[in-house]
């Protein structure tokens, strides 16, 4: 009789162990497969982050131009200094290299003129025909690729709207831990300042 009871208990225990194993396995499978609600939440959080970063990018560019305009009457004001302040290390290195090339008297005139083409892309002003004093309005816009486009209305073209501003610069930025830094500058033809510096400045 005791042997019969013992066998019954062992059979019952085995049944619980098997049931428990399948419950654990089921839990593991479910934990690896996010629900539709989880996916929606993740997508929402991702979109919020992108919107936050786009706003921060926009703020960086507007602040940079504001600094440049506020200091336009300073004799030592150089728009590259303002760009440098908001740039990441790679772009700062490009700005430094281009500046050294222009100030290095040992460089040939042709080499200096060649590097100037890269500096024109780095410059916040989109054309050598204009100065900061000529800029009447700047329209900043977030592009689909995450770049910030700064279109400028200059003297003599007061009657056109911002959509038709013909002169602009595009800025790429990288954001990390809440900070956004400029990684490159592009002219209206899509030329990269960093690539031009690497190619034309020694």
Protein Blocks (a to p, Z undefined) as FASTA:
>chain_A
ZZmmmmmmmmmmmmmmmmmmmmmmmmmmmmmmccfklmmmmmmmmmmmmmmmmmmmmmmm
mmmmmmmmmmmmpmklcfklmmmmmpcfklmmmmmmmmmmmmmmkbcfklmmmmmmmmmm
mpmbfbfkbcfklpmbdcddddfkopacdddddehilmpcfklombdcddddddeehiac
dfbdcdfkopafklmmmmmpZZ
